[in-house]
Structures are given as C-alpha cells and as structure tokens.
Amino acid sequence: MSRAVLVTDGEQRSALAAVRALGKSGYRVYVCSRDGRSLAGASRYAVDERGVSSPLANPSAFARELRSLIDYWRIDVLLPMTEETFNAIFAQPALLEGVCVPAANAEQFRAISDKKRVLEVARSCGLNVPAQHIISAPVDVEQLQTGELRFPLVVKPTRSVNTDGDTQSKRGAVHCRDKSQLLDVLASFPSSAYPLLLQQRIIGPGVGIFLLIWDGELVASFAHRRLRERPPAGGVSVYRESIVPEPSLLERSRALLDRFGWRGVAMIEYKVEESSGVPFIMEINGRFWGSLQLAIDAGVDFPSLLLARASGQHVFGPETYKPGIRSRWEWGGVDYLLARIRHNDRELSIPPGSPSRARAILSALVPWKRGDRLEVLRLDDPAPFLRETRQYFRWS
C-alpha cells in the first residue's frame, strides 16, 4: 500500500504543487485547510480534505485537530507548508509521535527564521548583506537617529511570524521613502513584532536559490529570477523564470545552510543590485516556496525527492534542469496589472529606475510568451483553477 501524506495549508499554491507531484508519484495525499475548500484540496490528486483551525489565530487547537486527522487518515508523513504551521506543531511535539515530518528540528527552524541571525551568519559565509539598523524595542524608537539612515529603506520584523500570547501574528516588510513615513510605519508595529530591521533597500530583481539537503548531502538545487511581484514593489512572485545560478552563489548558499546544520528544503532569497550586479541576501525560508510548481515544471520534483529521502532512499535530483521556463500565477498576475493601472509609482513605492508605468502595463497585458507555463490551471487537473476563480471574484 502507498504511503499516506497529509499536506497542510491547502490555501497555498505550494501545497497544490506538492499535492500534484506526490499524487503523480503514487502517494495517497490528504489536505487540511482553514475552511476545508482549498486550492490544493480541489486537486484530483487529493484523496480527501478537512477544515481545521487557523494556526495563526488558534495554534493549540490547530495542532490538536491536526493530530486527529493524522489518526483518522492513518497518516505516515506530515508535510507542513507555512512558517505558522511549523511553529504550531513544534510547540506541541508530543502530538507528532508516530508520524514522519521531513524537515529540520525546531531549534534549527527557529534559528533560520530569524532574519537578524541569518544575516550575521551570511556575512561570515562571504555573502553580501544590506546595511541595516536594528531597533530592539518600541522604546528605542525615541532614540533613533534618522539622520544616519539612508532612504529609501525597508522595515522588517526579524521574524515574519511572531508569537503573541496564545496566538501568532504575521507581518511583512514595509517600504519607507523618508523619515515621516518611517515614523508612521514604526508606530504601526505592535511590541510583539520587535526587534525590527531598518534595512537598506536594494534596487534590482529578486533571485531565489532553492536547495534540498539531507544527511549532509546536497540532493537537489534550483534557481529562479522574479519578473513580476505582488505588490509590484516587492512581495510574492506572480511571474518568474528558471535560471542557472552563478556557481559561487550556489556554493555560498549551501555553506550558509550547513552552518545551521540544515536538513530538508529551503529557499535563500536574494536581491541583485541593478547598478552593480551584486547579489544581497534577504532571508531564508525553511519550507516549500510559493513558486514550487516552476521547479517541478523545469525538472526538479522537490516534494517527491524529499519524501524519498525521508523514507531512506538514497536518491538525488537531476544534475541539470530546463532554464528559461517561465511560470505565471494567473490571478496574481491580474492583481499586479490592476495595481499598476490604479496606482502611480509613488503610491506603490516603485523604486527609481524601474520600467515606466505604461511599459509595465503593456508587458503585463501580453497573454503568452514561448516558454510560459500557467501555474494553477492544468488541463489534466482544472478544478483548482475553477475554485480559485470563484474565490477570487468573491474576495475582489
């Protein structure tokens, strides 16, 4: 009998990519999500789906309900897909007895999720780190010498997901063009979000290095370049292209993960400075990433490789994959286009030197280019796209 896998956070596109890949590899794949009607749960490769509590709003209830599903479906492998889910299950390790979680341990995951610590270690590995100032607590804002800061800059919590009492909160980066905007942004962050990083804004395209490491061996690697993001100034990629990474960057990325004793998948995110071509590290995500489907389309099936390794098979990914494959997230691309139409560059915090608004809109209107792949819509599995479409118009 094939092994049973439970994929969490079915709302995520990474969950859909994992469900499709593992289902095609012969696994029995189950899905849980917040409302029980998720993107991944709609896939023909999902055996069943259930709704669970939010790992952000109620992590304790989420972990208990997850354990119930593990017992009910007789799950062999649990595949968490988000940082908040990892935090929730690591907080109650006894609930995971008897199930395989193919990932790093709690200490390693928490260390790699700390942007401040990651950048300190990255510098010792020869990676370029943006100039930054650290604010440890809200009281330190009063002593902040804004005259020493270089604008524009980015404000980031050292952790994207923070524990706040019995709940978790999630906050992303915010761009600031001047002192006035910075002070307003700092006032909006709750005390639980500190420490905060005031980081030099690197102007240039985003590049991701994706690695699977198991028992000290590099099992698979992949890289992509971001072409469009939502929001347009920087966020989730909605259009991206597979690339061959610079060997030295790949080597240093591997060295960085080794410093944390990493095991499992990880994405190392960089910004390549437009003016110099120098890559600056931004952060590490110790989980599957939103554009996972692109790696699979290019020839690197990370989910199947991960589970094969976790089951004791000594397998490796391909030595090469297809560069020049581009992946479009359909409704994310619509959001990008609408943002560019409705708002000017200043409102969107578009950096100087970026393509003009008109050029960006015209480029986004091109429906297809040679090498493009649709991310969610697949002819052999159309239901996820239909479900996402209904949800999109309900939320819009």
C-alpha positions as CSV (number, residue, x, y, z in Angstrom):
1,M,0.0,0.0,0.0
2,S,1.3,3.5,-0.8
3,R,2.2,5.9,2.0
4,A,-0.4,8.4,3.2
5,V,0.8,12.1,3.3
6,L,-1.0,15.0,4.9
7,V,-0.3,18.4,3.3
8,T,-1.3,21.4,5.5
9,D,-2.2,24.9,4.4
10,G,-4.2,23.8,1.4
11,E,-4.8,27.5,0.5
12,Q,-1.2,27.9,-0.6
13,R,0.0,27.4,-4.2
14,S,2.9,25.4,-2.8
15,A,0.5,23.0,-1.3
16,L,-1.2,22.5,-4.6
17,A,2.2,21.8,-6.3
18,A,3.1,19.3,-3.6
19,V,-0.2,17.5,-3.9
20,R,0.0,17.2,-7.6
21,A,3.7,16.0,-7.5
22,L,3.2,13.5,-4.8
23,G,-0.1,12.2,-6.2
24,K,1.6,11.5,-9.5
25,S,4.4,9.7,-7.6
26,G,1.9,7.3,-6.2
27,Y,1.3,8.7,-2.7
28,R,-2.1,8.9,-1.1
29,V,-2.4,12.7,-0.4
30,Y,-4.7,14.3,2.1
31,V,-5.2,18.1,2.6
32,C,-6.2,20.3,5.5
33,S,-7.1,24.0,5.3
34,R,-8.8,26.7,7.2
35,D,-12.2,26.3,5.5
36,G,-12.0,22.8,4.0
37,R,-12.4,24.1,0.5
38,S,-8.9,25.0,-0.6
39,L,-6.9,25.3,-3.7
40,A,-4.9,22.1,-3.1
41,G,-8.0,20.2,-1.8
42,A,-9.7,20.7,-5.1
43,S,-7.0,18.7,-7.0
44,R,-7.8,15.3,-8.5
45,Y,-4.7,14.1,-6.7
46,A,-6.1,14.9,-3.2
47,V,-7.9,11.9,-1.7
48,D,-9.8,14.0,0.9
49,E,-9.8,17.4,2.6
50,R,-10.8,18.7,6.0
51,G,-11.1,22.1,7.6
52,V,-9.0,23.0,10.7
53,S,-8.5,25.9,13.0
54,S,-6.1,28.7,11.9
55,P,-2.5,28.1,13.0
56,L,-2.3,31.9,13.4
57,A,-5.4,32.6,15.4
58,N,-5.5,29.3,17.5
59,P,-2.3,27.3,17.1
60,S,-3.1,25.0,20.0
61,A,-6.4,24.0,18.6
62,F,-4.9,23.6,15.1
63,A,-2.2,21.2,16.4
64,R,-4.8,19.1,18.2
65,E,-7.1,18.9,15.2
66,L,-4.1,18.0,13.0
67,R,-3.3,15.1,15.4
68,S,-6.9,13.9,15.0
69,L,-6.6,13.9,11.2
70,I,-3.3,12.0,11.4
71,D,-5.0,9.3,13.4
72,Y,-8.2,9.3,11.3
73,W,-6.5,9.1,8.0
74,R,-3.6,6.9,9.3
75,I,-1.0,9.4,8.0
76,D,2.6,8.3,7.6
77,V,4.1,11.7,6.6
78,L,3.1,15.2,7.6
79,L,4.2,18.0,5.2
80,P,3.8,21.5,6.8
81,M,3.7,24.3,4.3
82,T,4.0,27.5,6.2
83,E,6.0,29.1,9.0
84,E,3.0,29.5,11.2
85,T,2.2,25.8,10.9
86,F,5.7,24.7,11.7
87,N,5.6,27.0,14.8
88,A,2.3,25.5,15.9
89,I,3.4,21.9,15.6
90,F,6.8,22.5,17.1
91,A,5.1,24.0,20.2
92,Q,3.4,20.6,20.8
93,P,5.9,17.9,19.8
94,A,4.1,15.1,21.7
95,L,1.3,15.4,19.1
96,L,3.6,14.4,16.3
97,E,4.6,11.0,17.8
98,G,4.5,8.2,15.2
99,V,4.4,10.4,12.1
100,C,7.4,11.5,9.9
101,V,7.9,15.3,9.5
102,P,10.7,15.5,6.8
103,A,12.2,18.8,8.0
104,A,14.8,20.3,10.3
105,N,14.2,20.2,14.0
106,A,12.5,23.0,16.0
107,E,15.7,24.7,17.1
108,Q,17.1,24.8,13.5
109,F,13.9,26.0,12.1
110,R,13.6,28.9,14.6
111,A,17.2,29.9,14.0
112,I,16.8,30.0,10.2
113,S,13.6,32.0,10.6
114,D,15.4,34.8,12.5
115,K,16.5,37.3,9.8
116,K,18.9,39.1,12.1
117,R,20.8,35.9,12.9
118,V,20.7,34.7,9.3
119,L,22.3,37.9,8.1
120,E,25.0,37.7,10.8
121,V,25.9,34.1,9.7
122,A,25.6,35.0,6.0
123,R,28.3,37.7,6.3
124,S,30.7,35.1,7.7
125,C,30.0,32.9,4.7
126,G,31.1,35.6,2.3
127,L,27.6,36.7,1.3
128,N,26.7,40.4,0.8
129,V,24.4,41.8,3.5
130,P,22.4,45.0,3.2
131,A,23.3,47.9,5.5
132,Q,20.9,47.9,8.4
133,H,20.0,49.3,11.8
134,I,18.3,47.3,14.5
135,I,15.5,48.5,16.8
136,S,15.2,46.1,19.7
137,A,12.1,47.5,21.4
138,P,9.5,50.3,20.9
139,V,11.2,52.5,23.4
140,D,14.3,52.6,21.2
141,V,12.3,54.5,18.5
142,E,12.6,57.7,20.6
143,Q,16.5,57.5,20.4
144,L,16.5,56.7,16.7
145,Q,18.9,59.0,14.8
146,T,17.1,59.2,11.5
147,G,19.8,61.4,10.0
148,E,22.1,58.4,9.9
149,L,19.7,56.3,7.8
150,R,19.8,56.0,4.1
151,F,16.4,56.3,2.3
152,P,14.6,54.6,0.8
153,L,14.7,51.7,3.2
154,V,12.7,48.7,4.3
155,V,11.3,47.9,7.7
156,K,11.2,44.2,8.5
157,P,10.4,42.2,11.7
158,T,13.3,39.8,12.4
159,R,10.6,37.1,12.3
160,S,7.8,37.1,9.8
161,V,5.6,35.2,12.3
162,N,5.6,36.1,15.9
163,T,4.0,34.5,19.0
164,D,1.7,36.9,20.8
165,G,0.2,35.2,23.8
166,D,-1.9,32.3,22.7
167,T,-1.9,33.4,19.1
168,Q,0.5,34.1,16.3
169,S,0.8,37.3,14.1
170,K,2.2,37.6,10.7
171,R,3.8,40.8,9.3
172,G,5.7,41.5,6.1
173,A,8.2,44.2,5.0
174,V,7.2,47.8,4.5
175,H,9.0,50.3,2.2
176,C,9.7,53.8,3.5
177,R,10.8,56.7,1.3
178,D,11.5,59.3,4.0
179,K,11.7,60.0,7.8
180,S,8.0,60.9,8.1
181,Q,6.8,57.7,6.5
182,L,9.3,55.7,8.6
183,L,8.0,57.1,11.9
184,D,4.4,56.3,10.9
185,V,5.3,52.7,10.0
186,L,7.2,52.2,13.2
187,A,4.2,53.4,15.2
188,S,2.0,50.8,13.4
189,F,4.1,47.8,14.6
190,P,3.0,46.1,17.9
191,S,5.6,45.4,20.6
192,S,5.4,41.7,19.7
193,A,6.9,42.4,16.3
194,Y,10.2,43.7,17.6
195,P,13.1,43.6,17.0
196,L,12.8,45.4,13.7
197,L,15.4,45.7,11.0
198,L,15.7,49.1,9.2
199,Q,17.4,47.8,6.1
200,Q,18.9,49.4,3.0
201,R,16.6,49.0,0.0
202,I,18.4,47.0,-2.7
203,I,17.1,48.1,-6.1
204,G,17.1,45.2,-8.6
205,P,15.5,41.8,-9.4
206,G,14.8,39.1,-6.9
207,V,16.6,35.8,-7.3
208,G,15.8,32.6,-5.4
209,I,18.2,29.7,-4.7
210,F,16.3,26.5,-3.7
211,L,18.1,23.6,-2.1
212,L,17.2,20.2,-0.6
213,I,19.8,18.9,1.8
214,W,19.5,15.6,3.6
215,D,22.1,13.9,5.9
216,G,24.7,16.4,4.9
217,E,24.3,15.8,1.1
218,L,23.0,18.2,-1.5
219,V,20.1,16.3,-3.0
220,A,18.8,18.9,-5.4
221,S,19.1,22.6,-6.4
222,F,17.2,25.1,-8.5
223,A,17.1,28.8,-9.1
224,H,14.7,31.4,-10.5
225,R,14.5,35.1,-11.2
226,R,11.4,37.1,-10.3
227,L,9.9,39.0,-13.2
228,R,6.8,40.4,-11.5
229,E,5.6,40.6,-7.9
230,R,2.5,41.3,-5.9
231,P,2.6,44.0,-4.7
232,P,4.7,45.4,-7.6
233,A,7.4,47.0,-5.3
234,G,8.3,43.6,-3.9
235,G,6.4,40.7,-2.5
236,V,5.1,37.3,-3.8
237,S,6.2,36.5,-7.3
238,V,3.5,36.2,-9.9
239,Y,5.7,35.7,-12.9
240,R,9.2,34.1,-12.7
241,E,11.8,32.3,-14.8
242,S,14.1,29.3,-14.2
243,I,17.8,30.2,-14.4
244,V,21.2,28.6,-14.0
245,P,22.6,30.2,-10.8
246,E,26.1,31.6,-10.5
247,P,28.2,28.6,-9.1
248,S,29.8,30.7,-6.3
249,L,26.3,31.9,-5.2
250,L,25.1,28.3,-5.1
251,E,28.2,27.2,-3.2
252,R,27.8,30.0,-0.6
253,S,24.1,29.3,-0.2
254,R,24.9,25.7,0.6
255,A,27.6,26.8,3.1
256,L,25.1,29.0,4.8
257,L,22.6,26.2,5.3
258,D,25.4,23.9,6.5
259,R,26.2,26.4,9.2
260,F,22.7,25.8,10.6
261,G,23.0,22.0,10.3
262,W,20.0,22.2,7.9
263,R,18.0,19.2,6.8
264,G,15.1,19.5,4.3
265,V,14.1,22.1,1.7
266,A,14.9,25.8,1.9
267,M,14.8,28.9,-0.2
268,I,17.5,31.6,0.1
269,E,16.2,34.9,-1.2
270,Y,18.5,37.5,-2.8
271,K,18.1,40.9,-4.4
272,V,20.6,41.6,-7.2
273,E,21.6,45.2,-7.2
274,E,20.8,46.7,-10.6
275,S,23.7,49.2,-10.6
276,S,26.4,46.7,-9.6
277,G,25.1,43.2,-10.3
278,V,26.0,42.2,-6.7
279,P,23.5,39.8,-5.0
280,F,22.5,40.7,-1.5
281,I,20.9,38.1,0.8
282,M,17.4,39.0,2.1
283,E,16.3,35.9,4.2
284,I,15.9,32.2,4.3
285,N,12.5,30.3,4.2
286,G,12.9,26.9,5.7
287,R,9.9,25.4,3.9
288,F,8.4,25.0,0.4
289,W,8.0,28.2,-1.5
290,G,5.1,29.7,-3.5
291,S,6.6,29.1,-6.9
292,L,7.3,25.4,-6.3
293,Q,5.4,24.4,-9.4
294,L,8.1,26.2,-11.6
295,A,10.9,24.0,-10.2
296,I,8.8,20.9,-10.9
297,D,8.0,22.0,-14.4
298,A,11.7,22.7,-15.0
299,G,12.5,19.1,-14.0
300,V,13.2,19.2,-10.2
301,D,10.5,17.4,-8.2
302,F,11.4,18.6,-4.7
303,P,8.4,17.1,-2.9
304,S,8.9,13.5,-4.3
305,L,12.7,13.8,-3.7
306,L,12.1,15.0,-0.1
307,L,9.8,12.1,0.8
308,A,12.0,9.6,-0.9
309,R,15.0,10.7,1.2
310,A,12.9,10.7,4.3
311,S,11.9,7.1,3.6
312,G,15.6,6.1,3.4
313,Q,16.0,6.0,-0.4
314,H,19.4,7.4,-1.5
315,V,18.2,9.4,-4.4
316,F,19.4,12.7,-6.0
317,G,17.8,15.3,-8.2
318,P,18.8,15.9,-11.8
319,E,22.3,17.4,-12.4
320,T,20.6,19.9,-14.8
321,Y,17.2,21.3,-15.4
322,K,15.5,23.4,-18.0
323,P,16.4,27.1,-17.8
324,G,14.1,29.7,-19.5
325,I,10.9,28.1,-18.3
326,R,8.5,30.8,-17.1
327,S,5.6,30.4,-14.7
328,R,2.6,32.7,-14.5
329,W,0.3,32.7,-11.4
330,E,-2.9,33.7,-13.3
331,W,-4.9,35.7,-10.7
332,G,-1.8,37.0,-9.1
333,G,-0.9,38.5,-12.4
334,V,-4.3,40.1,-12.6
335,D,-3.7,41.7,-9.2
336,Y,-0.3,43.0,-10.4
337,L,-1.9,44.6,-13.5
338,L,-4.8,46.2,-11.6
339,A,-2.3,47.7,-9.1
340,R,-0.2,49.2,-11.9
341,I,-3.4,50.6,-13.6
342,R,-5.0,52.0,-10.4
343,H,-1.9,53.5,-8.6
344,N,1.1,55.6,-9.6
345,D,4.7,54.7,-8.8
346,R,4.8,56.7,-5.6
347,E,1.7,55.1,-4.2
348,L,3.2,51.7,-4.9
349,S,6.7,52.5,-3.7
350,I,8.2,51.6,-7.1
351,P,11.9,52.3,-6.9
352,P,13.6,54.8,-9.2
353,G,14.9,53.4,-12.5
354,S,12.1,50.8,-12.7
355,P,10.3,50.4,-16.1
356,S,7.7,53.1,-16.6
357,R,4.1,52.5,-15.6
358,A,3.0,52.3,-19.2
359,R,5.7,49.8,-20.1
360,A,4.9,47.7,-17.1
361,I,1.2,47.6,-18.0
362,L,1.8,46.8,-21.7
363,S,4.2,44.0,-20.7
364,A,1.6,42.5,-18.2
365,L,-1.0,42.6,-21.0
366,V,0.9,40.1,-23.1
367,P,-1.0,36.9,-22.5
368,W,1.6,34.4,-23.6
369,K,5.3,34.0,-24.5
370,R,7.2,31.0,-25.6
371,G,8.3,29.1,-22.5
372,D,5.4,30.2,-20.4
373,R,3.5,27.8,-18.2
374,L,0.3,28.5,-16.2
375,E,0.8,27.7,-12.6
376,V,-2.6,26.8,-11.3
377,L,-4.6,25.9,-14.5
378,R,-3.7,22.4,-15.7
379,L,-5.8,20.6,-18.4
380,D,-5.4,17.3,-16.5
381,D,-6.4,19.0,-13.2
382,P,-8.6,22.0,-13.8
383,A,-10.7,22.0,-10.6
384,P,-8.1,24.1,-8.5
385,F,-8.2,26.9,-11.0
386,L,-12.0,26.9,-11.1
387,R,-12.1,27.0,-7.3
388,E,-9.5,29.8,-7.1
389,T,-11.5,31.8,-9.7
390,R,-14.7,31.6,-7.7
391,Q,-12.9,32.6,-4.6
392,Y,-11.1,35.5,-6.4
393,F,-14.4,37.1,-7.5
394,R,-15.9,36.5,-4.1
395,W,-13.0,38.3,-2.4
396,S,-12.5,41.1,-5.1
